[in-house]
Amino acid sequence: MASSLPSSPPRVRVAAYVIRRHPSPALLVFDHLDFPDAGTQVPAGGVAPGEDPERAVLREVAEETGLRGARVVRRIAVDGRPHPETGRPRLTTYLLLDAPPDGPAEWEHRVRGDGGDAGMRFVCRFAPLPLAYPLADAQDAHLGRVDPGWGATGGAVG
């Protein structure tokens, strides 16, 4: 009788589409200064046990970009694609957030705390929509659910 190992449960994650509406629609993205090959991304990360996606996404946005004052509008999609490098299962809830109306268009942020990304440096900016290029890990795949004109740019880079 063949035995099979139980498959590991998916890593539960959130990803943020933080939109600044004025002067024209733009999406909060960042690049890793220390890992340029990681590609341009949106804020995303794990959900702690017992944490709801809305709370997790606000925490991840603040941790990875320093941006505070964003407001969750709604859940957009749940994506079950595996990690592109490890193949490990992931379950990512994408959420739409409104950015605070003021603040810079571009800034550098160093992650604080004791998590796995502590000390990492990110260059954050609001990229005009529709995007001129695809995001890493096909993170732009659900933008068309927010506005049909912001649909996916065709694949991942990085």
C-alpha positions in Angstrom: 0.0 0.0 0.0 1.5 3.3 -1.1 1.5 6.1 1.5 1.3 9.7 0.5 2.4 12.7 2.5 -0.3 15.2 3.3 0.0 18.3 1.3 0.9 21.4 3.2 -1.8 23.9 3.7 -1.5 27.1 1.7 0.2 30.2 3.1 -2.6 32.7 3.7 -1.7 36.1 2.4 -3.1 39.5 1.4 -2.1 41.9 -1.4 -3.0 45.6 -1.5 -4.2 47.7 -4.5 -3.8 51.1 -2.9 -5.2 53.7 -5.3 -4.5 57.4 -5.2 -7.3 59.0 -7.1 -6.0 62.6 -7.7 -4.7 64.2 -9.8 -5.2 60.9 -11.8 -5.5 57.2 -10.8 -2.3 55.7 -9.6 -1.3 52.4 -7.8 1.1 52.2 -4.9 4.0 50.0 -5.9 7.6 49.5 -4.7 10.9 48.2 -5.7 13.5 46.5 -3.4 16.7 48.5 -3.3 18.6 45.5 -1.9 17.0 42.9 -4.3 16.4 44.7 -7.7 15.7 41.4 -9.4 12.5 41.0 -7.2 10.6 43.3 -9.6 8.0 46.0 -9.0 5.4 44.8 -6.5 2.4 45.9 -4.5 2.4 45.6 -0.7 1.6 42.0 0.3 2.3 39.5 3.1 1.1 36.9 5.5 -2.0 36.9 7.6 -1.5 36.1 11.2 -3.7 33.4 12.8 -7.0 35.0 13.8 -6.2 38.2 11.9 -8.8 39.3 9.3 -7.6 40.2 5.8 -8.7 43.9 6.2 -6.5 44.3 9.3 -3.6 42.3 7.8 -3.6 44.4 4.6 -3.4 47.7 6.5 -0.6 46.3 8.6 1.3 45.1 5.5 0.9 48.5 3.7 2.3 50.3 6.8 5.1 47.8 7.3 6.3 47.7 3.7 5.8 51.3 2.6 5.3 53.4 5.8 2.0 54.7 4.4 -0.6 55.2 7.0 -4.2 56.4 6.7 -5.2 54.2 3.8 -8.8 53.0 3.9 -10.0 49.5 2.9 -12.8 49.7 0.3 -13.5 46.0 -0.5 -12.1 42.6 -1.2 -11.4 42.1 -5.0 -10.3 38.5 -5.5 -8.8 35.4 -3.9 -5.9 34.0 -5.9 -4.7 30.4 -5.3 -1.5 30.4 -7.4 1.6 28.7 -5.9 4.7 30.7 -5.1 6.6 31.3 -8.4 10.0 30.1 -7.1 9.2 27.5 -4.4 5.9 26.1 -5.8 4.5 26.1 -2.3 0.8 26.7 -2.1 -0.5 30.2 -1.4 -4.0 31.7 -1.0 -3.8 35.5 -1.5 -6.8 37.8 -0.9 -6.4 41.0 -3.0 -8.0 44.1 -1.4 -8.8 47.6 -2.8 -7.7 50.5 -0.6 -8.0 54.3 -1.1 -4.8 56.1 -0.4 -4.8 59.2 1.9 -5.3 62.3 -0.3 -2.0 63.9 0.7 1.5 62.7 0.8 4.5 62.3 -1.5 4.3 60.7 -5.0 7.6 58.8 -4.3 9.6 58.0 -1.2 12.1 55.5 0.3 11.1 53.3 3.3 13.2 51.0 5.5 11.2 48.2 7.1 11.3 48.3 10.9 10.5 45.5 13.4 11.7 42.0 13.7 9.9 40.2 10.8 11.6 38.6 7.8 11.7 41.8 5.9 13.2 44.0 8.8 15.8 46.3 7.5 14.8 46.0 3.8 14.8 49.2 1.8 12.0 49.9 -0.6 11.5 52.8 -3.1 7.7 53.4 -3.1 5.8 55.4 -5.6 2.3 55.8 -7.2 2.4 54.4 -10.7 -0.1 55.9 -13.2 -3.0 53.6 -14.2 -3.2 51.7 -16.4 0.3 50.4 -15.7 2.9 50.7 -18.4 4.5 47.4 -17.4 3.5 44.2 -15.6 4.2 43.7 -11.9 6.3 40.9 -10.4 4.4 37.6 -9.7 1.5 38.8 -11.9 0.3 40.9 -9.0 -1.5 43.2 -11.6 -3.8 40.3 -12.6 -6.9 41.6 -10.8 -6.6 45.3 -11.5 -9.3 44.9 -14.2 -11.8 43.9 -11.5 -11.3 47.4 -10.0 -11.6 49.2 -13.4 -11.8 47.4 -16.8 -9.3 50.0 -18.2 -6.7 48.9 -15.7 -6.6 45.2 -16.8 -3.5 43.1 -16.5 -0.6 44.2 -18.7 0.2 40.7 -19.8 2.4 38.8 -17.4 5.0 39.0 -14.7 8.5 40.4 -14.7 11.1 39.8 -12.1 
